[in-house]
Amino acid sequence: MNPLLLTDGYKVDHRRQYPNGTTLVYSNWTPRKSRIEGIDEVVFFGLQYFIKKYILEDFETYFFKQPKEKVVAEYRRRINNYLGENQVGTKHIEDLHDLGYIPMVIKALPEGASVPVRVPMFTMYNTLPEFFWLTNYFETLLSAVIWMPCTSATIAKQYRKVLDKYAAETSSTPDFVDWQGHDFSMRGMAGIEAAICSASGHLLSFTGTDTIPAIDFLEKYYNANAETELIGGSVSATEHSVMCMGTLDDELGTFKRLITEVYPKGIVSIVSDTWDLWKVLTEYLPKLKNEIINREGKVVIRPDSGDPVDIICGNPNGKSDNEKKGVIELLWDTFGGSTNDKGYKELIPQIGAIYGDSITIDRATQICERLKTKGFASTNIVLGIGSYTYQYNTRDTFGFAMKATYGEVDGVGREIFKDPITDDGTKKSAKGLMKIVLEDGTYKLIDQVNWVQEKTGELKEIFRDGKLLVDLKLEEIRSEIRKNDR
């Protein structure tokens, strides 16, 4: 599709609505508000993908390298069918095609950076006066592509903070946190691009994922290399259909076959609540204890229903002793383990657990806290993070918006802004040209600067006139996101 049609309908005629003599539009992308308690900084991620995929790949393939007559005719047909015969015209489209590149400057903070609410992540403006209309024409496409990877990367970092905190307090293997948050969201996302962008945001903070194409995404757009670095990984795992096909009457046989024949070594995760989780934990696993403890690798027990906090940690109000103990304590009763130097129990390396349904940040915190209270290390459990976490968000979760704050008309600069009297302040924009400074490790906005000042600060040119100037690697972004932990 012609990428100039990847926009809201009202954008196509803004060119004629700007004042006569307009030659420049300068805009920024900013998270304006946090709707998640405890988060007041948002991770910046996804712009390099946008530039490579849409500006460099799609514009080249579906616009600049197509015959001008073809793309102009398609544009005219679509707009005239959509708005009716009007004065939008196609001369500006023809001129852009003749130019052969996107005449734009994009300046940005480093991807992976944690950016306070109300501080811009990047700015952009046109470099040729006749293409002033192009800056905000990109708003819709930019917004649709970038808000989700930023949002998911921010939420993943919050999980990471929780898990790091409890691992530091209770575990002898804090590095295990890399695998402790596992992305299970792909099937519940709003399309494949959403799934991949979100999962890539997850992989800035973790290495566990079941979204395979996110690895390809990070190799293609963020210079990762699966041959030389760990981008993301998973383990062999069953699903309910496998267990059901083994039949209820021979569930023990299914466990034994999986552990001793199909996967005689390595990690295997077995869904364990197809029928009776407590029977699996207290009858089947004790019978298979020798096979498990003598096996080279780990058997991971996976409950998948009920209240995850109570299932994992035990329900004090449970109807049976098994329910009161929960998964981790019952595994300890059978397999035991060791008490680490911090005074917390860790299961033997051959057994573990994962819970992959309905895990939220609050539940992850509760699980870690209750395990700690019971004397267990937080790293006894892996938590699957699904689409309830990563899809149950909108652009408004962090109030993302792209707004113009400066323009030039007849060679004279205009500081522009919005400040609706009926709003609570969320939509109040910055004003004029801007720069970002770093004070005590925190990004701070300074607006209403001049062009000389605008060229200083932390916003760096990453794109100009059809050329990508900065090409980040995944390892650099991961380093940036960990550097900003505080």
DRENMI-919972 format. One record per residue (C-alpha): residue in one letter; chain; x, y, z. Coordinates in steps of 0.25 Angstrom, whole numbers. Layout:
N
[atom "A"; "A"; [X; Y; Z]];
...
! end
This chain:
486
[atom "M"; "A"; [0; 0; 0]];
[atom "N"; "A"; [4; 14; -3]];
[atom "P"; "A"; [9; 19; 11]];
[atom "L"; "A"; [3; 32; 9]];
[atom "L"; "A"; [-10; 26; 11]];
[atom "L"; "A"; [-6; 20; 24]];
[atom "T"; "A"; [-13; 32; 31]];
[atom "D"; "A"; [-25; 38; 37]];
[atom "G"; "A"; [-35; 44; 27]];
[atom "Y"; "A"; [-34; 58; 32]];
[atom "K"; "A"; [-19; 59; 30]];
[atom "V"; "A"; [-20; 59; 15]];
[atom "D"; "A"; [-24; 73; 14]];
[atom "H"; "A"; [-17; 80; 25]];
[atom "R"; "A"; [-7; 85; 15]];
[atom "R"; "A"; [-17; 95; 10]];
[atom "Q"; "A"; [-22; 99; 24]];
[atom "Y"; "A"; [-9; 104; 30]];
[atom "P"; "A"; [-7; 119; 28]];
[atom "N"; "A"; [-2; 124; 14]];
[atom "G"; "A"; [13; 125; 14]];
[atom "T"; "A"; [15; 113; 24]];
[atom "T"; "A"; [29; 107; 22]];
[atom "L"; "A"; [32; 99; 34]];
[atom "V"; "A"; [25; 90; 45]];
[atom "Y"; "A"; [32; 85; 57]];
[atom "S"; "A"; [26; 74; 65]];
[atom "N"; "A"; [29; 65; 77]];
[atom "W"; "A"; [25; 51; 82]];
[atom "T"; "A"; [22; 51; 97]];
[atom "P"; "A"; [16; 42; 108]];
[atom "R"; "A"; [7; 52; 115]];
[atom "K"; "A"; [1; 44; 126]];
[atom "S"; "A"; [3; 31; 133]];
[atom "R"; "A"; [-10; 23; 137]];
[atom "I"; "A"; [-2; 12; 144]];
[atom "E"; "A"; [1; 14; 158]];
[atom "G"; "A"; [16; 14; 162]];
[atom "I"; "A"; [20; 17; 148]];
[atom "D"; "A"; [25; 32; 145]];
[atom "E"; "A"; [35; 29; 134]];
[atom "V"; "A"; [33; 22; 121]];
[atom "V"; "A"; [43; 14; 113]];
[atom "F"; "A"; [46; 19; 99]];
[atom "F"; "A"; [46; 8; 88]];
[atom "G"; "A"; [41; 6; 74]];
[atom "L"; "A"; [46; 18; 66]];
[atom "Q"; "A"; [57; 11; 59]];
[atom "Y"; "A"; [47; 1; 54]];
[atom "F"; "A"; [38; 11; 49]];
[atom "I"; "A"; [49; 18; 41]];
[atom "K"; "A"; [54; 6; 35]];
[atom "K"; "A"; [41; -1; 32]];
[atom "Y"; "A"; [32; 10; 28]];
[atom "I"; "A"; [41; 22; 23]];
[atom "L"; "A"; [52; 14; 17]];
[atom "E"; "A"; [46; 1; 13]];
[atom "D"; "A"; [31; 4; 10]];
[atom "F"; "A"; [33; 18; 4]];
[atom "E"; "A"; [44; 13; -5]];
[atom "T"; "A"; [36; 0; -9]];
[atom "Y"; "A"; [22; 5; -10]];
[atom "F"; "A"; [24; 20; -13]];
[atom "F"; "A"; [38; 25; -19]];
[atom "K"; "A"; [41; 12; -27]];
[atom "Q"; "A"; [27; 11; -33]];
[atom "P"; "A"; [24; 19; -46]];
[atom "K"; "A"; [19; 33; -42]];
[atom "E"; "A"; [7; 32; -51]];
[atom "K"; "A"; [3; 19; -43]];
[atom "V"; "A"; [4; 24; -29]];
[atom "V"; "A"; [-2; 38; -32]];
[atom "A"; "A"; [-14; 31; -39]];
[atom "E"; "A"; [-16; 22; -27]];
[atom "Y"; "A"; [-15; 34; -17]];
[atom "R"; "A"; [-25; 42; -26]];
[atom "R"; "A"; [-35; 30; -27]];
[atom "R"; "A"; [-35; 27; -12]];
[atom "I"; "A"; [-36; 42; -7]];
[atom "N"; "A"; [-47; 46; -18]];
[atom "N"; "A"; [-55; 33; -14]];
[atom "Y"; "A"; [-53; 36; 1]];
[atom "L"; "A"; [-56; 51; 1]];
[atom "G"; "A"; [-63; 53; -12]];
[atom "E"; "A"; [-57; 63; -23]];
[atom "N"; "A"; [-49; 73; -15]];
[atom "Q"; "A"; [-37; 82; -16]];
[atom "V"; "A"; [-27; 73; -8]];
[atom "G"; "A"; [-20; 72; -21]];
[atom "T"; "A"; [-8; 63; -25]];
[atom "K"; "A"; [3; 73; -28]];
[atom "H"; "A"; [9; 72; -14]];
[atom "I"; "A"; [9; 57; -16]];
[atom "E"; "A"; [16; 58; -29]];
[atom "D"; "A"; [26; 67; -24]];
[atom "L"; "A"; [30; 57; -13]];
[atom "H"; "A"; [31; 46; -22]];
[atom "D"; "A"; [40; 55; -31]];
[atom "L"; "A"; [49; 58; -19]];
[atom "G"; "A"; [51; 43; -16]];
[atom "Y"; "A"; [53; 43; -1]];
[atom "I"; "A"; [46; 48; 12]];
[atom "P"; "A"; [51; 62; 15]];
[atom "M"; "A"; [51; 61; 30]];
[atom "V"; "A"; [59; 62; 42]];
[atom "I"; "A"; [57; 53; 54]];
[atom "K"; "A"; [64; 56; 67]];
[atom "A"; "A"; [62; 46; 78]];
[atom "L"; "A"; [67; 42; 92]];
[atom "P"; "A"; [74; 28; 92]];
[atom "E"; "A"; [64; 16; 91]];
[atom "G"; "A"; [63; 9; 104]];
[atom "A"; "A"; [64; 22; 112]];
[atom "S"; "A"; [54; 24; 123]];
[atom "V"; "A"; [47; 37; 120]];
[atom "P"; "A"; [39; 45; 130]];
[atom "V"; "A"; [24; 48; 127]];
[atom "R"; "A"; [22; 61; 119]];
[atom "V"; "A"; [37; 60; 114]];
[atom "P"; "A"; [38; 58; 99]];
[atom "M"; "A"; [44; 46; 94]];
[atom "F"; "A"; [47; 51; 80]];
[atom "T"; "A"; [44; 63; 71]];
[atom "M"; "A"; [43; 64; 56]];
[atom "Y"; "A"; [42; 75; 45]];
[atom "N"; "A"; [43; 77; 30]];
[atom "T"; "A"; [56; 81; 23]];
[atom "L"; "A"; [50; 87; 11]];
[atom "P"; "A"; [39; 98; 12]];
[atom "E"; "A"; [29; 93; 2]];
[atom "F"; "A"; [28; 80; 10]];
[atom "F"; "A"; [24; 86; 23]];
[atom "W"; "A"; [11; 78; 22]];
[atom "L"; "A"; [18; 65; 23]];
[atom "T"; "A"; [22; 66; 38]];
[atom "N"; "A"; [9; 65; 44]];
[atom "Y"; "A"; [4; 56; 33]];
[atom "F"; "A"; [13; 45; 39]];
[atom "E"; "A"; [5; 47; 53]];
[atom "T"; "A"; [-5; 35; 51]];
[atom "L"; "A"; [5; 25; 45]];
[atom "L"; "A"; [16; 29; 56]];
[atom "S"; "A"; [6; 28; 67]];
[atom "A"; "A"; [0; 14; 62]];
[atom "V"; "A"; [13; 8; 61]];
[atom "I"; "A"; [21; 13; 73]];
[atom "W"; "A"; [11; 15; 85]];
[atom "M"; "A"; [11; -1; 88]];
[atom "P"; "A"; [26; -4; 88]];
[atom "C"; "A"; [28; 8; 97]];
[atom "T"; "A"; [17; 3; 106]];
[atom "S"; "A"; [20; -11; 107]];
[atom "A"; "A"; [35; -8; 109]];
[atom "T"; "A"; [31; 1; 121]];
[atom "I"; "A"; [22; -10; 127]];
[atom "A"; "A"; [33; -21; 125]];
[atom "K"; "A"; [43; -12; 132]];
[atom "Q"; "A"; [33; -11; 144]];
[atom "Y"; "A"; [32; -26; 145]];
[atom "R"; "A"; [47; -26; 144]];
[atom "K"; "A"; [48; -17; 156]];
[atom "V"; "A"; [39; -25; 164]];
[atom "L"; "A"; [46; -38; 161]];
[atom "D"; "A"; [60; -32; 163]];
[atom "K"; "A"; [56; -26; 177]];
[atom "Y"; "A"; [51; -40; 182]];
[atom "A"; "A"; [63; -48; 176]];
[atom "A"; "A"; [73; -38; 182]];
[atom "E"; "A"; [66; -41; 196]];
[atom "T"; "A"; [63; -56; 195]];
[atom "S"; "A"; [71; -63; 184]];
[atom "S"; "A"; [85; -68; 181]];
[atom "T"; "A"; [83; -67; 166]];
[atom "P"; "A"; [78; -53; 163]];
[atom "D"; "A"; [82; -54; 149]];
[atom "F"; "A"; [71; -64; 147]];
[atom "V"; "A"; [62; -52; 147]];
[atom "D"; "A"; [66; -51; 132]];
[atom "W"; "A"; [57; -64; 130]];
[atom "Q"; "A"; [47; -61; 141]];
[atom "G"; "A"; [37; -52; 133]];
[atom "H"; "A"; [33; -60; 121]];
[atom "D"; "A"; [25; -54; 109]];
[atom "F"; "A"; [12; -63; 106]];
[atom "S"; "A"; [4; -51; 100]];
[atom "M"; "A"; [5; -54; 85]];
[atom "R"; "A"; [-8; -61; 82]];
[atom "G"; "A"; [-16; -50; 90]];
[atom "M"; "A"; [-10; -38; 83]];
[atom "A"; "A"; [-17; -29; 73]];
[atom "G"; "A"; [-10; -35; 61]];
[atom "I"; "A"; [4; -40; 57]];
[atom "E"; "A"; [11; -26; 57]];
[atom "A"; "A"; [5; -23; 71]];
[atom "A"; "A"; [10; -36; 76]];
[atom "I"; "A"; [24; -35; 70]];
[atom "C"; "A"; [26; -20; 75]];
[atom "S"; "A"; [21; -23; 89]];
[atom "A"; "A"; [29; -36; 90]];
[atom "S"; "A"; [41; -28; 86]];
[atom "G"; "A"; [39; -18; 97]];
[atom "H"; "A"; [38; -29; 106]];
[atom "L"; "A"; [51; -35; 102]];
[atom "L"; "A"; [58; -22; 106]];
[atom "S"; "A"; [56; -26; 120]];
[atom "F"; "A"; [55; -41; 119]];
[atom "T"; "A"; [60; -53; 110]];
[atom "G"; "A"; [48; -62; 112]];
[atom "T"; "A"; [38; -62; 101]];
[atom "D"; "A"; [29; -71; 93]];
[atom "T"; "A"; [27; -60; 82]];
[atom "I"; "A"; [37; -66; 72]];
[atom "P"; "A"; [36; -54; 61]];
[atom "A"; "A"; [41; -44; 72]];
[atom "I"; "A"; [55; -50; 70]];
[atom "D"; "A"; [54; -48; 55]];
[atom "F"; "A"; [49; -34; 57]];
[atom "L"; "A"; [61; -30; 67]];
[atom "E"; "A"; [71; -37; 57]];
[atom "K"; "A"; [65; -29; 45]];
[atom "Y"; "A"; [62; -15; 51]];
[atom "Y"; "A"; [72; -15; 63]];
[atom "N"; "A"; [84; -22; 58]];
[atom "A"; "A"; [83; -33; 68]];
[atom "N"; "A"; [90; -47; 65]];
[atom "A"; "A"; [84; -60; 70]];
[atom "E"; "A"; [97; -67; 67]];
[atom "T"; "A"; [105; -58; 76]];
[atom "E"; "A"; [96; -53; 87]];
[atom "L"; "A"; [83; -58; 94]];
[atom "I"; "A"; [72; -50; 88]];
[atom "G"; "A"; [61; -59; 94]];
[atom "G"; "A"; [58; -73; 96]];
[atom "S"; "A"; [48; -83; 102]];
[atom "V"; "A"; [47; -98; 106]];
[atom "S"; "A"; [40; -110; 102]];
[atom "A"; "A"; [26; -110; 107]];
[atom "T"; "A"; [13; -117; 107]];
[atom "E"; "A"; [-2; -112; 105]];
[atom "H"; "A"; [-15; -118; 110]];
[atom "S"; "A"; [-18; -125; 97]];
[atom "V"; "A"; [-5; -133; 99]];
[atom "M"; "A"; [-9; -137; 113]];
[atom "C"; "A"; [-23; -140; 109]];
[atom "M"; "A"; [-19; -149; 98]];
[atom "G"; "A"; [-11; -157; 108]];
[atom "T"; "A"; [-24; -159; 116]];
[atom "L"; "A"; [-28; -157; 130]];
[atom "D"; "A"; [-27; -171; 134]];
[atom "D"; "A"; [-12; -171; 129]];
[atom "E"; "A"; [-8; -157; 133]];
[atom "L"; "A"; [4; -163; 142]];
[atom "G"; "A"; [8; -171; 129]];
[atom "T"; "A"; [8; -158; 121]];
[atom "F"; "A"; [17; -151; 131]];
[atom "K"; "A"; [26; -163; 132]];
[atom "R"; "A"; [27; -164; 116]];
[atom "L"; "A"; [30; -149; 115]];
[atom "I"; "A"; [41; -149; 126]];
[atom "T"; "A"; [48; -162; 122]];
[atom "E"; "A"; [46; -164; 107]];
[atom "V"; "A"; [42; -151; 100]];
[atom "Y"; "A"; [51; -142; 108]];
[atom "P"; "A"; [61; -151; 116]];
[atom "K"; "A"; [69; -138; 118]];
[atom "G"; "A"; [68; -123; 117]];
[atom "I"; "A"; [57; -114; 122]];
[atom "V"; "A"; [42; -119; 120]];
[atom "S"; "A"; [30; -111; 124]];
[atom "I"; "A"; [18; -120; 127]];
[atom "V"; "A"; [4; -114; 129]];
[atom "S"; "A"; [-1; -120; 141]];
[atom "D"; "A"; [-15; -116; 144]];
[atom "T"; "A"; [-23; -122; 133]];
[atom "W"; "A"; [-30; -130; 143]];
[atom "D"; "A"; [-25; -130; 158]];
[atom "L"; "A"; [-13; -122; 161]];
[atom "W"; "A"; [-12; -127; 175]];
[atom "K"; "A"; [-12; -141; 171]];
[atom "V"; "A"; [0; -138; 161]];
[atom "L"; "A"; [8; -131; 172]];
[atom "T"; "A"; [5; -141; 183]];
[atom "E"; "A"; [3; -155; 176]];
[atom "Y"; "A"; [10; -155; 162]];
[atom "L"; "A"; [22; -147; 165]];
[atom "P"; "A"; [26; -155; 178]];
[atom "K"; "A"; [25; -167; 169]];
[atom "L"; "A"; [34; -161; 159]];
[atom "K"; "A"; [44; -155; 169]];
[atom "N"; "A"; [55; -164; 165]];
[atom "E"; "A"; [54; -162; 150]];
[atom "I"; "A"; [53; -147; 152]];
[atom "I"; "A"; [65; -145; 162]];
[atom "N"; "A"; [74; -154; 154]];
[atom "R"; "A"; [70; -147; 141]];
[atom "E"; "A"; [80; -137; 134]];
[atom "G"; "A"; [71; -124; 134]];
[atom "K"; "A"; [59; -118; 140]];
[atom "V"; "A"; [44; -123; 140]];
[atom "V"; "A"; [35; -110; 141]];
[atom "I"; "A"; [21; -112; 147]];
[atom "R"; "A"; [11; -103; 141]];
[atom "P"; "A"; [-2; -100; 147]];
[atom "D"; "A"; [-11; -91; 138]];
[atom "S"; "A"; [-24; -88; 145]];
[atom "G"; "A"; [-29; -82; 158]];
[atom "D"; "A"; [-24; -71; 166]];
[atom "P"; "A"; [-9; -71; 163]];
[atom "V"; "A"; [-5; -65; 177]];
[atom "D"; "A"; [-12; -75; 185]];
[atom "I"; "A"; [-8; -87; 175]];
[atom "I"; "A"; [7; -84; 176]];
[atom "C"; "A"; [8; -79; 190]];
[atom "G"; "A"; [-4; -86; 197]];
[atom "N"; "A"; [-17; -82; 201]];
[atom "P"; "A"; [-18; -80; 216]];
[atom "N"; "A"; [-33; -82; 215]];
[atom "G"; "A"; [-32; -94; 206]];
[atom "K"; "A"; [-41; -106; 208]];
[atom "S"; "A"; [-29; -116; 209]];
[atom "D"; "A"; [-15; -116; 214]];
[atom "N"; "A"; [-10; -117; 199]];
[atom "E"; "A"; [-18; -104; 196]];
[atom "K"; "A"; [-12; -97; 208]];
[atom "K"; "A"; [2; -101; 205]];
[atom "G"; "A"; [2; -98; 190]];
[atom "V"; "A"; [11; -102; 178]];
[atom "I"; "A"; [24; -98; 183]];
[atom "E"; "A"; [23; -104; 197]];
[atom "L"; "A"; [18; -117; 192]];
[atom "L"; "A"; [29; -118; 183]];
[atom "W"; "A"; [38; -115; 194]];
[atom "D"; "A"; [32; -126; 202]];
[atom "T"; "A"; [35; -136; 191]];
[atom "F"; "A"; [48; -132; 186]];
[atom "G"; "A"; [54; -123; 196]];
[atom "G"; "A"; [66; -114; 193]];
[atom "S"; "A"; [75; -104; 200]];
[atom "T"; "A"; [75; -92; 209]];
[atom "N"; "A"; [83; -81; 203]];
[atom "D"; "A"; [92; -71; 210]];
[atom "K"; "A"; [81; -61; 211]];
[atom "G"; "A"; [72; -71; 219]];
[atom "Y"; "A"; [62; -75; 208]];
[atom "K"; "A"; [59; -89; 202]];
[atom "E"; "A"; [62; -92; 188]];
[atom "L"; "A"; [57; -105; 181]];
[atom "I"; "A"; [67; -115; 175]];
[atom "P"; "A"; [71; -111; 161]];
[atom "Q"; "A"; [63; -123; 155]];
[atom "I"; "A"; [49; -118; 159]];
[atom "G"; "A"; [42; -104; 157]];
[atom "A"; "A"; [29; -97; 154]];
[atom "I"; "A"; [23; -87; 144]];
[atom "Y"; "A"; [10; -80; 145]];
[atom "G"; "A"; [6; -74; 132]];
[atom "D"; "A"; [-9; -69; 133]];
[atom "S"; "A"; [-14; -56; 139]];
[atom "I"; "A"; [-1; -51; 144]];
[atom "T"; "A"; [-1; -36; 147]];
[atom "I"; "A"; [9; -27; 153]];
[atom "D"; "A"; [1; -27; 166]];
[atom "R"; "A"; [0; -42; 166]];
[atom "A"; "A"; [15; -43; 163]];
[atom "T"; "A"; [18; -35; 175]];
[atom "Q"; "A"; [8; -43; 184]];
[atom "I"; "A"; [14; -56; 179]];
[atom "C"; "A"; [29; -51; 182]];
[atom "E"; "A"; [25; -45; 196]];
[atom "R"; "A"; [17; -58; 200]];
[atom "L"; "A"; [28; -67; 196]];
[atom "K"; "A"; [38; -58; 204]];
[atom "T"; "A"; [28; -59; 216]];
[atom "K"; "A"; [28; -74; 215]];
[atom "G"; "A"; [43; -75; 214]];
[atom "F"; "A"; [45; -78; 200]];
[atom "A"; "A"; [53; -71; 189]];
[atom "S"; "A"; [45; -63; 179]];
[atom "T"; "A"; [53; -70; 168]];
[atom "N"; "A"; [46; -83; 171]];
[atom "I"; "A"; [35; -79; 161]];
[atom "V"; "A"; [35; -74; 147]];
[atom "L"; "A"; [23; -64; 143]];
[atom "G"; "A"; [17; -64; 129]];
[atom "I"; "A"; [13; -50; 125]];
[atom "G"; "A"; [1; -50; 115]];
[atom "S"; "A"; [-8; -42; 106]];
[atom "Y"; "A"; [-16; -37; 118]];
[atom "T"; "A"; [-3; -30; 122]];
[atom "Y"; "A"; [2; -25; 108]];
[atom "Q"; "A"; [-11; -24; 101]];
[atom "Y"; "A"; [-20; -18; 111]];
[atom "N"; "A"; [-14; -4; 108]];
[atom "T"; "A"; [-17; 7; 99]];
[atom "R"; "A"; [-9; 20; 94]];
[atom "D"; "A"; [-15; 27; 106]];
[atom "T"; "A"; [-9; 17; 116]];
[atom "F"; "A"; [3; 27; 116]];
[atom "G"; "A"; [-5; 38; 108]];
[atom "F"; "A"; [4; 38; 96]];
[atom "A"; "A"; [3; 49; 86]];
[atom "M"; "A"; [10; 56; 75]];
[atom "K"; "A"; [8; 71; 75]];
[atom "A"; "A"; [13; 83; 67]];
[atom "T"; "A"; [20; 94; 76]];
[atom "Y"; "A"; [27; 102; 66]];
[atom "G"; "A"; [25; 107; 52]];
[atom "E"; "A"; [30; 117; 42]];
[atom "V"; "A"; [21; 126; 33]];
[atom "D"; "A"; [27; 136; 23]];
[atom "G"; "A"; [40; 134; 30]];
[atom "V"; "A"; [36; 137; 44]];
[atom "G"; "A"; [36; 127; 55]];
[atom "R"; "A"; [23; 124; 63]];
[atom "E"; "A"; [23; 118; 77]];
[atom "I"; "A"; [10; 110; 77]];
[atom "F"; "A"; [3; 102; 88]];
[atom "K"; "A"; [-10; 96; 92]];
[atom "D"; "A"; [-16; 98; 106]];
[atom "P"; "A"; [-31; 94; 106]];
[atom "I"; "A"; [-39; 101; 117]];
[atom "T"; "A"; [-48; 89; 119]];
[atom "D"; "A"; [-36; 79; 121]];
[atom "D"; "A"; [-29; 75; 134]];
[atom "G"; "A"; [-15; 79; 129]];
[atom "T"; "A"; [-12; 66; 122]];
[atom "K"; "A"; [-13; 72; 108]];
[atom "K"; "A"; [-6; 85; 111]];
[atom "S"; "A"; [6; 84; 102]];
[atom "A"; "A"; [20; 90; 102]];
[atom "K"; "A"; [23; 103; 94]];
[atom "G"; "A"; [33; 106; 83]];
[atom "L"; "A"; [46; 99; 80]];
[atom "M"; "A"; [51; 90; 91]];
[atom "K"; "A"; [63; 83; 96]];
[atom "I"; "A"; [65; 72; 106]];
[atom "V"; "A"; [75; 72; 117]];
[atom "L"; "A"; [80; 62; 127]];
[atom "E"; "A"; [80; 66; 141]];
[atom "D"; "A"; [84; 56; 152]];
[atom "G"; "A"; [81; 45; 143]];
[atom "T"; "A"; [67; 50; 139]];
[atom "Y"; "A"; [63; 56; 126]];
[atom "K"; "A"; [57; 70; 127]];
[atom "L"; "A"; [50; 78; 116]];
[atom "I"; "A"; [53; 92; 113]];
[atom "D"; "A"; [44; 99; 103]];
[atom "Q"; "A"; [43; 112; 96]];
[atom "V"; "A"; [58; 111; 93]];
[atom "N"; "A"; [64; 117; 80]];
[atom "W"; "A"; [70; 110; 68]];
[atom "V"; "A"; [84; 110; 74]];
[atom "Q"; "A"; [80; 104; 87]];
[atom "E"; "A"; [71; 94; 80]];
[atom "K"; "A"; [84; 88; 74]];
[atom "T"; "A"; [89; 85; 88]];
[atom "G"; "A"; [84; 75; 98]];
[atom "E"; "A"; [81; 61; 98]];
[atom "L"; "A"; [72; 60; 86]];
[atom "K"; "A"; [82; 55; 75]];
[atom "E"; "A"; [79; 54; 60]];
[atom "I"; "A"; [76; 40; 56]];
[atom "F"; "A"; [70; 43; 42]];
[atom "R"; "A"; [71; 53; 32]];
[atom "D"; "A"; [66; 54; 18]];
[atom "G"; "A"; [64; 39; 15]];
[atom "K"; "A"; [77; 34; 23]];
[atom "L"; "A"; [77; 27; 36]];
[atom "L"; "A"; [89; 34; 44]];
[atom "V"; "A"; [89; 25; 56]];
[atom "D"; "A"; [87; 10; 55]];
[atom "L"; "A"; [85; 4; 69]];
[atom "K"; "A"; [88; -10; 74]];
[atom "L"; "A"; [79; -18; 83]];
[atom "E"; "A"; [91; -19; 93]];
[atom "E"; "A"; [92; -4; 94]];
[atom "I"; "A"; [77; -3; 97]];
[atom "R"; "A"; [77; -13; 107]];
[atom "S"; "A"; [89; -6; 113]];
[atom "E"; "A"; [82; 7; 113]];
[atom "I"; "A"; [69; 1; 120]];
[atom "R"; "A"; [78; -5; 131]];
[atom "K"; "A"; [86; 7; 133]];
[atom "N"; "A"; [73; 15; 136]];
[atom "D"; "A"; [69; 5; 147]];
[atom "R"; "A"; [68; 14; 160]];
! end
